[in-house]
Every structure is written in structure tokens, then in C-alpha cells.
Amino acid sequence: MLKYILIGIGFVLLIEGLLYFFFTQQMKDMMKVIEDLEVEKIKTIASIISVIGASLIYFTIRSYNIS
């Protein structure tokens, strides 16, 4: 199970690194937009994304019978 967690973290870091590498200016612009958002709105968006991510992990493990 630990190997799947490490592979998952590796993929997240890889994709995040590639996004910052290829879209540096767009990411800086997006950060400026995020600075203007209210804290509660950011927390709501983060909560929704976390639930989607946890659901994706749960249903993937369940459907492929990963143990």
C-alpha cells in the first residue's frame, strides 16, 4: 500500500512541477487572482477539491481491489 501512496505523491509532484515549468507566467497571474479572493471562498474550494480527491482514491482502490 505504501508503494501506491509514494507513486501517487510522485505523480502529483511531477505534474505540479511541469505546470510551474511550462506555465510560469499564467501561474503567477493566477496567484494574484487568488490573493483577491475571500478566505472563506478559498476554504470552500479547497474542501470541495479534497472531497473529490478522496472519493477518487477510495473508488479507485475499491474498484481495482487494491489491498
Protein Blocks (a to p, Z undefined) as FASTA:
>chain_A
ZZmmmmmmmmmmmmmmmmmmmmmmmmmmmmmmmmmpcfklmmmmmmmmmmmmmmmmmmmm
mmnopZZ
